[in-house]
Amino acid sequence: MLNVFLVIIAYILICLFEVPGLIRDKYWRDLATFSVFLLSALILSLLMAAGIKLPLIDPILYKAFTPLLTWLGFI
């Protein structure tokens, strides 16, 4: 439970550091993009901190990009 608390504190500190500057400079698109990436990273971090096993993404990336890389001649 302490791990989850520390993850939440870390993400709050990141938001306190980054968000005010984006709002002050009126970078709304950057703020939206930052929020989407931060929220997805927060969810994954909380799952990992809670001890939930996450599936590996390497096989999915390999299956997705092997035909493209073969077609381009890199493999």
WOFENDA-V533531 format. One record per residue. N is the residue number from 1. RES is the residue in one small letter. SS is DSSP state (~ for helix, > for strand, _ for the rest). OMEGA is omega as a letter, one per 20 degrees, with the letter a starting at -180 (* if undefined). Layout:
<<N:RES:SS:OMEGA> <N:RES:SS:OMEGA>>
This chain:
<<1:m:_:r> <2:l:~:r> <3:n:~:r> <4:v:~:r> <5:f:~:r> <6:l:~:r> <7:v:~:r> <8:i:~:r> <9:i:~:a> <10:a:~:a> <11:y:~:r> <12:i:~:r> <13:l:~:r> <14:i:~:r> <15:c:~:r> <16:l:~:r> <17:f:~:a> <18:e:~:a> <19:v:~:a> <20:p:~:r> <21:g:~:r> <22:l:~:r> <23:i:~:a> <24:r:~:a> <25:d:_:r> <26:k:_:r> <27:y:_:a> <28:w:~:r> <29:r:~:r> <30:d:~:r> <31:l:~:r> <32:a:~:r> <33:t:~:r> <34:f:~:a> <35:s:~:r> <36:v:~:a> <37:f:~:r> <38:l:~:r> <39:l:~:r> <40:s:~:r> <41:a:~:r> <42:l:~:r> <43:i:~:r> <44:l:~:r> <45:s:~:r> <46:l:~:r> <47:l:~:r> <48:m:~:r> <49:a:~:r> <50:a:_:r> <51:g:_:r> <52:i:_:r> <53:k:_:r> <54:l:_:r> <55:p:_:r> <56:l:_:a> <57:i:_:a> <58:d:~:r> <59:p:~:r> <60:i:~:r> <61:l:~:r> <62:y:~:r> <63:k:~:a> <64:a:~:a> <65:f:~:r> <66:t:~:r> <67:p:~:r> <68:l:~:a> <69:l:~:r> <70:t:~:a> <71:w:~:r> <72:l:~:r> <73:g:_:r> <74:f:_:a> <75:i:_:*>>
